[in-house]
């Protein structure tokens, strides 16, 4: 299982753009399905969050190899999709994620970097 990912989060749909939001969500599913079929990503999983008092309403977690994920984020297809997403939801954000064994490695490395500070 890939140890790198992209976390894509979003908040509320912009009022009056609900139909467009459904369309762009479908485009995102199609985009990442295509990336998975090409072997550019290992997997992706969309999630819609239930009411919880915060401003994060949903997210998508994409798993893949680091270089492949960078290539996707540099692609014209992603540029188009992210611009369209930003136009229809509030709080659209994209964050690199460490997963699996990479998380453990990162924690251990960070401890080594900061051990003299505590």
C-alpha positions in Angstrom: 0.0 0.0 0.0 1.3 3.5 -0.9 2.7 5.6 1.9 2.0 9.0 0.3 -1.2 10.7 -0.3 -3.1 13.9 -1.1 -5.9 15.1 1.2 -8.4 17.2 -0.6 -10.9 18.9 1.7 -13.9 21.2 1.3 -16.5 23.1 3.2 -20.0 24.3 2.3 -21.2 24.4 -1.3 -21.5 28.0 -2.4 -25.2 29.0 -2.1 -26.8 28.8 -5.6 -24.2 26.5 -7.0 -25.5 23.2 -5.7 -26.1 21.7 -9.2 -22.7 22.8 -10.4 -21.2 21.2 -7.2 -22.7 17.8 -8.1 -21.3 18.2 -11.7 -17.8 19.0 -10.5 -17.9 16.2 -7.9 -18.7 13.8 -10.7 -15.8 15.3 -12.7 -13.5 14.7 -9.7 -14.6 11.0 -9.4 -14.0 10.6 -13.2 -10.6 12.2 -13.0 -9.3 10.1 -10.2 -10.9 6.9 -11.6 -8.9 7.6 -14.8 -5.8 8.2 -12.8 -6.3 4.9 -11.0 -6.9 3.0 -14.2 -3.7 4.5 -15.7 -1.8 3.3 -12.6 -0.9 6.9 -11.6 -2.6 6.4 -8.2 -3.2 3.4 -6.1 -6.6 4.4 -4.8 -8.9 7.2 -3.9 -11.7 7.5 -1.4 -14.2 10.3 -1.2 -15.9 11.0 2.2 -18.9 13.2 3.1 -18.8 14.2 6.8 -21.9 14.3 9.0 -22.7 17.5 10.9 -20.0 18.0 13.6 -19.8 21.8 14.2 -16.7 22.3 12.1 -16.3 23.7 8.6 -14.9 20.6 6.9 -17.8 18.9 5.1 -16.0 16.3 3.0 -12.7 15.1 1.8 -11.0 12.8 -0.7 -7.9 10.8 0.2 -5.8 9.8 -2.8 -3.0 7.2 -2.3 0.0 6.9 -4.6 3.7 7.2 -5.1 5.2 10.6 -4.3 6.5 11.3 -7.8 3.2 10.3 -9.4 1.2 12.5 -7.0 3.4 15.4 -7.8 2.8 14.8 -11.5 -0.9 14.8 -11.0 -0.8 18.1 -9.1 1.2 19.6 -11.9 -1.2 18.4 -14.7 -3.6 20.6 -16.7 -6.4 18.2 -15.7 -5.8 18.9 -12.1 -5.4 22.6 -12.7 -8.8 22.6 -14.3 -10.5 20.5 -11.7 -9.1 22.5 -8.8 -10.1 25.8 -10.3 -13.6 24.5 -10.9 -13.8 23.1 -7.3 -12.7 26.4 -5.8 -15.5 28.1 -7.6 -18.3 25.9 -6.2 -17.2 25.2 -2.6 -15.8 27.2 0.3 -12.6 26.1 2.0 -11.3 24.0 -0.8 -7.8 22.8 0.2 -5.1 20.3 -0.9 -2.6 18.9 1.5 0.2 16.4 1.1 -0.2 13.5 3.5 2.1 10.9 4.9 0.5 7.5 5.3 1.4 4.0 6.6 5.1 3.4 7.1 5.9 7.0 5.9 4.1 8.3 9.0 6.2 6.3 11.3 9.4 7.3 9.5 8.3 11.0 9.6 7.6 10.8 13.4 11.0 9.2 14.1 12.9 11.6 11.9 11.2 14.6 13.5 12.1 13.3 16.9 15.7 13.1 15.8 15.6 16.7 14.5 14.1 18.1 17.7 15.6 15.9 20.5 18.1 18.6 21.5 15.2 21.1 22.0 13.4 19.3 24.7 
